[in-house]
Amino acid sequence: MTEFDYDLFVIGGGSGGVRAGRLAAGMGKKVAIAEEYRFGGTCVIRGCVPKKLLVYASQFREQFEDSAGYGFTCGEATFDWPTLVANKDREITRLEGLYRKGLENAGAEIIESRAVLLDPHTVRIEKTGQTVTAERVLIAVGGSANPHAALPGHELCITSNEAFDLAELPKAVVIAGGGYIAVEFANIFHGLGVETTLIYRGKEILSRFDRDMRKGLHRAMEQKGIRILCGEIFARIERGPDGRLIAHTSEGKALACDQVMLALGRDPNTHGLGLEAAGVATGPKGEILVDAFSRTNVDSIYAVGDVTDRLQLTPVAIHEAMCFVDTVYRDRPTSPDHDMIATAVFSQPEIGTVGLSEDAASRRFDALEIYRAEFRPMKATLSGRAEKMIMKIVVNAENRNVLGVHILGHEAGEMAQLLGIALKAGCTKDDFDRTMAVHPTASEELVTMYQPSYRVKAGERV
Ligand SMILES: Cc1cc2nc3c(=O)[nH]c(=O)nc-3n(C[C@H](O)[C@H](O)[C@H](O)COP(=O)(O)OP(=O)(O)OC[C@H]3O[C@@H](n4cnc5c(N)ncnc54)[C@H](O)[C@@H]3O)c2cc1C
């Protein structure tokens, strides 16, 4: 029998890699995990966590304004970007330490280096040039922002990576993209007092979300003063004589700003990873192709997380890693369940969503009932804020199964998490109807919409 150096070699110390490495090592397997940058990966170092901290920061201005209607006088608020960045950095360093500690405590060997595959069982550690062998390799290298290299002047632009650590807060920013990262950063920058423009080639932002959420958020963002240009793209970016950037658009606009941020999708980190040498098959974007158990076409190599381009979310990467451990080391073949995943857009207002949008549901089911409420939340009555909340329940008219719930409004992400449990359990609209309301809350609207707002038959509203 062949002797390997390790039972498992994990490439990538992000959400998926750390979880798999820690669990397998905790079971007594001999595990090494290589990370080329910082343990914790995108989520902890330059994704979900620092982003949410910036989201919190960006909400205070409105909260100070809102407090006036409740009798407070706050005076003029000032904001110091370097303080926020330094505090954010301290927190992610703390979390990074916890990730490392978790691995060490479980007995995994930490390797601070890039690692590349040489064959189905051999990995080269780039920092030392050492080659090691493993019975199995788990690829969890994640993805990185698409640099849009075809755009003239792309080298003058930043991505979300740099946005977290800018030396100074720009006075004006233009962000390209219509996905959740672009939308969230537009809200963050605007909330921190930056003149913000969002430019997106599609007809409406957030293409994968329910149309009421997309339109409602678009409206709310414009009301706040965020400029949104849909149906437009960048033609080129250049530096003007005064040192500022000028973003030229396909419609002939010239947008002067201090930073241009590209949020145009993320590419799998597979370039130069040695996949060809190991014989691992990839898809058109360079994503690693896997079966229902996250196994590649090479028996000894598995892949989880963003690099497989299934659903690019932290809990999904973690779940896939746990399924990998169950399948390979616990003799419990488990394929990741990608159905009914609750998710959020941390914009202002937030979107919280679980299940199918109305459009997606109408493509799959013949008859729908749509329950929809749009209202001014109670808190806004005294604050005077014009913002509206939207709640929408998509129901299969045939069996009353709830197919999707979508919320636009304060704390929508928190609500989506709880709704995710109910929908995962397969609840029906009747379950919603017999649930007692929590009063007074905004979410009570979800259990008090007794009559459909409208019905959809064969894709048509009736
Ligand atoms: C700005 C932003 C905001 C986000 N917000 C959210 C959110 O709110 N909620 C949510 O669920 N998800 C969010 N995400 C997505 C989330 O961060 C990812 O889905 C998640 O991190 C994927 O985990 P992963 O393990 O697949 O990869 P990653 O976490 O990206 O980890 C991969 C690791 O591999 C390392 N690596 C790459 N190549 C090599 C190599 N050859 N050798 C060694 N190491 C290597 C990288 O340095 C990295 O640390 C956000 C992402 C971004 C960019």
The ligand as an SDF file (V2000), in Angstrom:
LIG
                    3D

 53 58  0  0  0  0  0  0  0  0999 V2000
  -16.9700   41.8050   -0.6920 C   0  0  0  0  0  0  0  0  0  0  0  0
  -17.5870   40.4540   -0.4170 C   0  0  0  0  0  0  0  0  0  0  0  0
  -18.6660   40.3560    0.4300 C   0  0  0  0  0  0  0  0  0  0  0  0
  -19.2350   39.1170    0.7050 C   0  0  0  0  0  0  0  0  0  0  0  0
  -20.3080   39.0710    1.5330 N   0  0  0  0  0  0  0  0  0  0  0  0
  -20.8850   37.8920    1.8170 C   0  0  0  0  0  0  0  0  0  0  0  0
  -21.9810   37.8060    2.7090 C   0  0  0  0  0  0  0  0  0  0  0  0
  -22.4510   38.8210    3.2270 O   0  0  0  0  0  0  0  0  0  0  0  0
  -22.4950   36.5920    2.9890 N   0  0  0  0  0  0  0  0  0  0  0  0
  -21.9950   35.4540    2.4240 C   0  0  0  0  0  0  0  0  0  0  0  0
  -22.4890   34.3680    2.7180 O   0  0  0  0  0  0  0  0  0  0  0  0
  -20.9530   35.4930    1.5590 N   0  0  0  0  0  0  0  0  0  0  0  0
  -20.3940   36.6920    1.2400 C   0  0  0  0  0  0  0  0  0  0  0  0
  -19.3230   36.7310    0.3880 N   0  0  0  0  0  0  0  0  0  0  0  0
  -18.8690   35.4860   -0.2570 C   0  0  0  0  0  0  0  0  0  0  0  0
  -17.9830   34.6620    0.6690 C   0  0  0  0  0  0  0  0  0  0  0  0
  -16.9130   35.4460    1.1220 O   0  0  0  0  0  0  0  0  0  0  0  0
  -17.4730   33.4530   -0.0800 C   0  0  0  0  0  0  0  0  0  0  0  0
  -18.5730   32.7460   -0.6150 O   0  0  0  0  0  0  0  0  0  0  0  0
  -16.6860   32.5030    0.8320 C   0  0  0  0  0  0  0  0  0  0  0  0
  -15.6060   33.1600    1.4100 O   0  0  0  0  0  0  0  0  0  0  0  0
  -16.2030   31.2970    0.0200 C   0  0  0  0  0  0  0  0  0  0  0  0
  -15.3970   30.4700    0.8150 O   0  0  0  0  0  0  0  0  0  0  0  0
  -14.2890   29.5330    0.1280 P   0  0  0  0  0  0  0  0  0  0  0  0
  -13.7550   28.6810    1.2140 O   0  0  0  0  0  0  0  0  0  0  0  0
  -14.8350   28.9030   -1.0730 O   0  0  0  0  0  0  0  0  0  0  0  0
  -13.1740   30.5360   -0.3890 O   0  0  0  0  0  0  0  0  0  0  0  0
  -12.3860   31.7130    0.3170 P   0  0  0  0  0  0  0  0  0  0  0  0
  -13.0190   32.1250    1.5770 O   0  0  0  0  0  0  0  0  0  0  0  0
  -12.2120   32.7340   -0.7420 O   0  0  0  0  0  0  0  0  0  0  0  0
  -10.9960   31.0720    0.7040 O   0  0  0  0  0  0  0  0  0  0  0  0
  -10.0840   30.6680   -0.2540 C   0  0  0  0  0  0  0  0  0  0  0  0
   -8.6890   30.8440    0.3030 C   0  0  0  0  0  0  0  0  0  0  0  0
   -7.7600   30.1500   -0.5120 O   0  0  0  0  0  0  0  0  0  0  0  0
   -6.5640   30.8910   -0.5800 C   0  0  0  0  0  0  0  0  0  0  0  0
   -5.8540   30.4250   -1.7810 N   0  0  0  0  0  0  0  0  0  0  0  0
   -6.1690   30.6060   -3.0740 C   0  0  0  0  0  0  0  0  0  0  0  0
   -5.3340   29.9360   -3.8640 N   0  0  0  0  0  0  0  0  0  0  0  0
   -4.4550   29.3090   -3.0540 C   0  0  0  0  0  0  0  0  0  0  0  0
   -3.3540   28.4320   -3.2760 C   0  0  0  0  0  0  0  0  0  0  0  0
   -3.0220   28.0240   -4.5000 N   0  0  0  0  0  0  0  0  0  0  0  0
   -2.6520   27.9990   -2.2070 N   0  0  0  0  0  0  0  0  0  0  0  0
   -2.9990   28.3790   -0.9470 C   0  0  0  0  0  0  0  0  0  0  0  0
   -4.0340   29.1880   -0.6880 N   0  0  0  0  0  0  0  0  0  0  0  0
   -4.7670   29.6340   -1.7170 C   0  0  0  0  0  0  0  0  0  0  0  0
   -7.0440   32.3360   -0.6350 C   0  0  0  0  0  0  0  0  0  0  0  0
   -6.0230   33.2240   -0.1990 O   0  0  0  0  0  0  0  0  0  0  0  0
   -8.2240   32.2960    0.3230 C   0  0  0  0  0  0  0  0  0  0  0  0
   -7.8540   32.6510    1.6330 O   0  0  0  0  0  0  0  0  0  0  0  0
  -18.7090   37.9560    0.1040 C   0  0  0  0  0  0  0  0  0  0  0  0
  -17.6150   38.0450   -0.7620 C   0  0  0  0  0  0  0  0  0  0  0  0
  -17.0630   39.2790   -1.0130 C   0  0  0  0  0  0  0  0  0  0  0  0
  -15.8870   39.3680   -1.9460 C   0  0  0  0  0  0  0  0  0  0  0  0
  1  2  1  0
  2  3  1  0
  2 52  2  0
  3  4  2  0
  4  5  1  0
  4 50  1  0
  5  6  2  0
  6  7  1  0
  6 13  1  0
  7  8  2  0
  7  9  1  0
  9 10  1  0
 10 11  2  0
 10 12  1  0
 12 13  2  0
 13 14  1  0
 14 15  1  0
 14 50  1  0
 15 16  1  0
 16 17  1  0
 16 18  1  0
 18 19  1  0
 18 20  1  0
 20 21  1  0
 20 22  1  0
 22 23  1  0
 23 24  1  0
 24 25  2  0
 24 26  1  0
 24 27  1  0
 27 28  1  0
 28 29  2  0
 28 30  1  0
 28 31  1  0
 31 32  1  0
 32 33  1  0
 33 34  1  0
 33 48  1  0
 34 35  1  0
 35 36  1  0
 35 46  1  0
 36 37  1  0
 36 45  1  0
 37 38  2  0
 38 39  1  0
 39 40  1  0
 39 45  2  0
 40 41  1  0
 40 42  2  0
 42 43  1  0
 43 44  2  0
 44 45  1  0
 46 47  1  0
 46 48  1  0
 48 49  1  0
 50 51  2  0
 51 52  1  0
 52 53  1  0
M  END
$$$$
